[in-house]
């Protein structure tokens, strides 16, 4: 477990997203910035709080080899520039033996997994949809090969509109 935490701690230090350490004091979570400033969680940006809580789960041993993380729309409230970092962290958790189940409506998040994964990574996309016979699933290792996926269709529609010039600046 200590190697697991140590390896992920090095990754967190490298990216320096939250620019500090998450602490719990008198029933309240804080981020103590590298400058020494102590910021209460409710005042910190939601996206940075997500990174902070993810680190706290790792540091406290709640995310380790053999555990499972269910995360609904991890991209919500994340600065788009931090999305590839978030994906790298989740892929690294997977490499360390944490199983992740992620629900998203974000083309970018799903595509970043495809772009950043290594050949040995175990990433599988699922598209659940309702049919006359009940709920169906289409699964693929490539996001772009999911059939009838509204996320892909919406992104393609926007791209078509941009190419056709049907947008206002």
C-alpha positions as CSV (number, residue, x, y, z in Angstrom):
1,X,0.0,0.0,0.0
2,X,2.8,2.5,0.8
3,X,4.3,2.0,-2.7
4,X,0.9,2.6,-4.2
5,X,0.5,5.8,-2.3
6,X,4.1,6.9,-2.9
7,X,3.9,6.4,-6.6
8,X,0.6,8.3,-6.9
9,X,1.9,11.0,-4.5
10,X,4.8,11.6,-6.9
11,X,2.3,11.9,-9.7
12,X,0.3,14.5,-7.8
13,X,3.4,16.4,-6.9
14,X,4.5,16.4,-10.6
15,X,1.2,17.9,-11.8
16,X,0.7,20.3,-8.8
17,X,-3.0,20.8,-9.7
18,X,-4.2,21.7,-6.2
19,X,-1.0,23.5,-5.4
20,X,-1.1,22.2,-1.8
21,X,-2.1,19.5,0.6
22,X,-5.6,18.5,1.6
23,X,-6.1,18.4,5.4
24,X,-9.0,17.7,7.7
25,X,-9.1,19.8,10.8
26,X,-12.0,20.2,13.3
27,X,-14.5,18.6,11.0
28,X,-13.6,20.8,8.0
29,X,-11.5,20.0,4.9
30,X,-8.9,22.6,3.8
31,X,-6.3,22.9,1.1
32,X,-3.1,24.3,2.6
33,X,-1.5,25.9,-0.4
34,X,2.3,25.8,-1.0
35,X,2.3,29.5,0.0
36,X,1.0,28.5,3.4
37,X,-2.5,29.9,2.8
38,X,-5.3,27.6,4.2
39,X,-8.5,27.6,2.1
40,X,-11.7,25.9,3.2
41,X,-13.0,23.4,0.7
42,X,-16.3,25.3,0.1
43,X,-14.4,28.3,-1.0
44,X,-12.0,26.4,-3.4
45,X,-13.0,25.8,-7.0
46,X,-15.2,22.7,-7.5
47,X,-12.8,21.2,-10.0
48,X,-9.8,21.6,-7.7
49,X,-11.8,20.1,-4.8
50,X,-12.3,17.0,-7.0
51,X,-8.6,16.6,-7.4
52,X,-8.2,17.2,-3.6
53,X,-10.7,14.6,-2.7
54,X,-9.2,12.1,-5.1
55,X,-5.9,12.6,-3.5
56,X,-7.4,12.2,0.0
57,X,-9.0,8.9,-1.0
58,X,-5.6,7.7,-2.2
59,X,-3.7,8.9,0.8
60,X,-6.2,7.4,3.3
61,X,-5.9,4.0,1.6
62,X,-9.5,4.0,0.4
63,X,-8.3,3.8,-3.3
64,X,-5.8,1.0,-3.6
65,X,-5.3,-2.2,-5.6
66,X,-8.5,-4.2,-5.7
67,X,-10.8,-1.3,-4.9
68,X,-13.5,0.2,-7.1
69,X,-14.3,3.8,-7.9
70,X,-17.7,4.8,-9.3
71,X,-17.6,8.3,-10.6
72,X,-20.5,10.1,-12.3
73,X,-19.3,12.8,-14.7
74,X,-15.8,13.4,-13.4
75,X,-15.4,16.2,-16.0
76,X,-18.1,18.4,-14.4
77,X,-16.7,21.7,-13.2
78,X,-13.2,20.7,-14.3
79,X,-11.2,23.4,-16.2
80,X,-10.9,22.0,-19.7
81,X,-7.1,22.4,-19.5
82,X,-7.1,20.0,-16.5
83,X,-9.1,17.2,-18.2
84,X,-6.1,15.4,-19.7
85,X,-4.5,15.5,-16.3
86,X,-7.6,14.0,-14.7
87,X,-7.6,11.2,-17.3
88,X,-3.9,10.5,-16.6
89,X,-4.7,10.2,-12.9
90,X,-7.6,7.8,-13.6
91,X,-5.5,5.7,-16.0
92,X,-2.7,5.6,-13.4
93,X,-5.2,4.4,-10.8
94,X,-6.3,1.7,-13.2
95,X,-2.7,0.7,-13.8
96,X,-2.3,0.3,-10.0
97,X,-5.2,-2.1,-9.8
98,X,-8.2,0.2,-9.1
99,X,-11.2,-0.6,-11.2
100,X,-13.0,2.5,-12.4
101,X,-16.6,2.9,-13.7
102,X,-17.2,6.3,-15.2
103,X,-20.4,7.8,-16.6
104,X,-19.9,10.8,-18.9
105,X,-21.6,12.9,-21.5
106,X,-18.3,14.5,-22.5
107,X,-16.8,13.6,-25.9
108,X,-13.5,15.1,-24.8
109,X,-13.2,13.1,-21.6
110,X,-14.0,9.8,-23.4
111,X,-11.6,10.7,-26.3
112,X,-8.8,11.6,-23.9
113,X,-8.9,8.1,-22.5
114,X,-8.5,6.7,-26.0
115,X,-5.6,9.1,-26.8
116,X,-3.7,8.8,-23.5
117,X,-4.1,5.1,-22.8
118,X,-1.3,2.6,-23.2
119,X,-1.7,-0.7,-25.0
120,X,-1.7,-2.5,-21.7
121,X,-4.4,-0.3,-20.2
122,X,-7.8,-1.9,-19.8
123,X,-10.3,0.7,-21.1
124,X,-13.7,-0.4,-22.4
125,X,-16.5,2.0,-23.5
126,X,-20.1,1.1,-23.0
127,X,-23.1,2.8,-24.5
128,X,-26.4,1.9,-22.8
129,X,-29.6,2.6,-24.7
130,X,-33.3,1.7,-24.6
131,X,-34.7,-0.6,-27.3
132,X,-38.1,-2.3,-27.6
133,X,-36.6,-5.4,-26.0
134,X,-35.2,-3.5,-23.0
135,X,-31.9,-1.8,-22.2
136,X,-29.2,-2.8,-24.6
137,X,-25.4,-2.2,-24.5
138,X,-22.8,-1.6,-27.2
139,X,-19.2,-2.0,-26.0
140,X,-15.9,-1.3,-27.7
141,X,-12.3,-0.6,-26.9
142,X,-12.5,2.4,-29.2
143,X,-14.9,5.2,-28.3
144,X,-15.4,6.2,-31.9
145,X,-16.7,2.8,-32.8
146,X,-19.7,2.8,-30.5
147,X,-22.8,2.6,-32.6
148,X,-25.6,5.2,-32.4
149,X,-23.9,7.1,-29.6
150,X,-25.5,10.5,-29.0
151,X,-22.3,11.9,-27.6
152,X,-20.5,11.2,-30.8
153,X,-23.5,12.4,-32.9
154,X,-23.7,15.7,-31.0
155,X,-20.0,16.3,-31.5
156,X,-20.2,15.5,-35.2
157,X,-23.2,17.8,-35.6
158,X,-21.4,20.7,-34.0
159,X,-18.3,20.1,-36.2
160,X,-20.6,20.0,-39.3
161,X,-22.1,23.4,-38.3
162,X,-18.6,24.9,-37.8
163,X,-17.4,23.6,-41.1
164,X,-20.6,24.9,-42.8
165,X,-20.2,28.3,-41.1
166,X,-23.6,28.2,-39.4
167,X,-22.5,29.8,-36.2
168,X,-22.4,33.2,-34.7
169,X,-19.2,34.6,-33.2
